Every structure is written in C-alpha cells, then in structure tokens.
Amino acid sequence: MLKEEFRTHTSYSGKQRFLTFPLFVFLLSFASGLTIDKMLETISLDRLATFAHLSAFLYGLSVGAFGLMGREYLERRHGTSNYLVAMPYLLPISFRTTFLGIYLRDAMFYVLLLLMPGTLGILAAAPFMGFHLGSIGLFFVAVLLTFMIGMSISFFASVIYIRNVKAFIAFTAAFALLIIGYGIFGYPSLEFILPSLGFQMDVRPFAVNLSEASMYAAASAAVASVFAILAYYLVQVRINISSKSHADLLPKYYDRVSMFRGLNRSLLSKEFLDLRRSGIIAKMFFSFILPLLFLSFTTWYVNYGLSIPVGFNAVFYAAMVGFIGVMMYSWLNNVDLAEYYSLLPVTVPQLIRIRISVFLFLTMGISAFFVVAISILNGETNLLWLALIVMFVTSLYMVVMTAYLTGLKTNTFLFDTSVLSKFSILAFLPNVCLTILSFSLQSNWSVALTGIALVLGSLIAATFILFRGIEGKWARTSFSV
C-alpha cells in the first residue's frame, strides 16, 4: 500500500520532484527553528506549541477521511489497474483488514513525508539555537499523538457517515459543542479535548510533571486507539456499487446557463450535472465551510483567548476567504476522472476554464454571505464594500493561479516541490500584504486603502495574464493519466 501511495503521487510529478517535498519541509522547519527567538518576542512558547498541535490535529483530520473514499477508490480504476482497496473482491482479504491497512499506510506515509522532515529541521537548528535534543524528541512524540488522534477521529467519523448520516451529524455536533464550550466558557479545557497537548505541557521544555505527563500520554494513545478500533469494526463489510437512474436533466441545466454559448454552454451544464450525479456537493461545502469556521475560531482565540490585540477586521476575513476558497477548485477536479473527456472534442484548457466558472458559481454566494455576516457581527459594516471587493478579487486570483499551476490535477501537483514553491510565493505575498494593510485601516485609512488598491490592481493584472496563459501551458496536455 505504501508503494501504491508513492506511485500515485509520483506518477504525475516524477520521483525526483516528489522526493524534494520532504526536503522543502525540512528547510522550512530549519528556517523556523533559526528564527524562533524572534517569534518568541511576540508569542510565548506554550502558545506556539498550541498552534503546532492544532495544526497537526487538523492535518490528521484531513488525512483520516479515507473512509469516505471507498466507493471512489473502487470506481477509479486506471485501465487494467485498480487500487488495492478493491482486492477483497478478488483475494481472500476483508474490507476491514484493507481499511486498517490504509489507516496504517497513511499514518506512516504522512509521518515520513511531513512530521519526520519537520522534526529533523528543528534538530538541524538545535546546535545553533541550543535546543535540548530530549525536548525535540518529546515534541515529536506529542505532535505524533495529536496527529494520530485527529486521524482516528476522522477515520471514525467518515465510517459512520457511510453507515448513518444522522449518527455522523450527532457525532460532529457533539465534537463541535466541545470546541464551542471551550471557546466561550473555557470548559472543557483544551488538554481534555486534546490530551496530547496536556502531555506536551508537562514535559520538557515546559515544567516537568511526570505523573500527569504519563496520564496524558496514556489518554492520548487510548483515544487514538479507541476511535481507530471502533472505525475498524464499523467499516462496511462489503461496499456495494449501486447504480442509480436519473432523469435526463442535461437540457434543464443547459437552459439555466444561457449566458454561455456553444461548447462552453454544453460543458458547463455537464459539469453541474456531474456535481449533482456524484452527490459530492455536501462534502465540498463541508470542506469549504469548516475552514471558515476554524479561521473564525482561531482569530477569536488569538484576540480574546490569548489576549493578543491583533485587530482582525472584515477586510482581513475577506482576504482569507478568497485564499481558502481554492480548496473548492481541488474538489471539482476530484468529482470524476477527466480521462473520459478524451472521447469528446474538448481540450484540457477548455475544461479548466469551465471549472473556474463552476468554482465562481459555487463559492461567490457563500463567501459573500460569510463576509457580510462577519462585518455585521464585528460591527464593521462601514468596511463591507471594501471587504466584498477584496473577497471577489482574491477568490478569482487564487482559483486562476491554482488552475494555471496545477491544471486538472491540483492535489497531485501540489506535492511537486517546484509547483508548491511557485504556489506558495504567489499565494503568500499578496496574502501577507493584504493582511498587514487590513490591520492598518484603523490607524492610517488613506495609506492602507491606497496599498490595498495597488495590491488588488496587481492581482487583477496577474489574473488576466495567468488566465490567458492557461491555453499555452495546458494545450498539449492529454486527459489521460
């Protein structure tokens, strides 16, 4: 399974480019280790550790959702090849064993791909910064436990989603209540929700309390194990690929997109029909809305929980919405295999442009609603007009930039270090500029507004250039793997 995962990632970007990804993580971690003194001037070490654990937890949640992908794995065969998850149909092995293998495979794969290089980067910085090697080792153990907790919870949630949607909603609502309870009332504690964080706070470099550290470590291992075991026993013994009949809805969608003409109108209506047929809309919106809620919670936690008066306002949220929304484009490329388009008189650039249009149709309403709601809740309706402009421009820029760099294989190409580096620079620079300028709106309105106008003007120009460049970059690319 590890070889399968490795082959899947390297089939698009090549082995050398893919293997430079851990090196990229190592260098980033090394640079962070060398500059940690500067960061500690504004943020304490325990707060940095908390952010690291929350990030690892969220990453574990994103990795562990493979329980939802069972049917997709079975459907997405490549010619005569198929994923190993389909082997129970051919070999004397159960689906439970297969999914347990996927759970262990992903745990090992992403630890080797991210957590291990990140830890080695801190180790490399240790001689220069005086880090204690024992502290780095304990930090790795604590973050690993956090990652496994997130992955096990996500594995469990995805399995019960397949079995019973109501049970899934009840489980996620109960978990959300824990988070909300901590955010509003400070109860239960974050260490109760995430015992691995409690372990971290009771070992070096923090005040050592071996008894409590042992208790938290045991609780962390128990939580991760219990959810993984429950998920193992709840995995459907056999995944049935059911066939569904649908009415001929294509003419109906075709009539609704009358603003398009010719082939683009047909493609757009087919894309919307595929979205409805696949039943993936709920997953897409969940993956879009959840980061927005997490962003709101994080900024609230920084402002009020950590008492750091950063000054997040509606313009800042609008910029973040634009950058987060790009995940929806990634989902659009996972609805179905694009290889089937090889049979139609369609080119890759045409389909990319259509999916950009679909992205805008799906996200603009939700993004605008979020920005309006944040403006009202923060009492910043005077900034609403500016926030909406920022949201629209950044959303359009991010999806066009991502489409230009990754085409129809967003998830895969973002593991290519050369593509990831370009993506990071093109996303990071305008994001930082807009964030800093949004913080300056209250202190120096005219200068901040002029700066934001310059940044947005640059993004509009870049969007136009990149959109025109899609044809040249992807014209000779085929739809096949």
BELLIN-V803707 format. One record per helix or strand of 2 or more residues. SS is the DSSP state (hx for helix, st for strand). FROM is the first residue (numbers start at 1). TO is the last residue. If there is no record, write none. Layout:
# BELLIN-V803707
SS_FROM_TO + SS_FROM_TO
This chain:
# BELLIN-V803707
hx_2_13 + hx_15_34 + hx_36_40 + hx_45_63 + hx_65_75 + hx_84_89 + hx_95_129 + hx_133_163 + hx_165_185 + hx_190_193 + hx_195_201 + hx_210_234 + hx_250_256 + hx_262_278 + hx_281_305 + hx_314_324 + hx_326_332 + hx_338_343 + hx_348_377 + hx_381_406 + hx_410_413 + hx_417_439 + hx_445_474
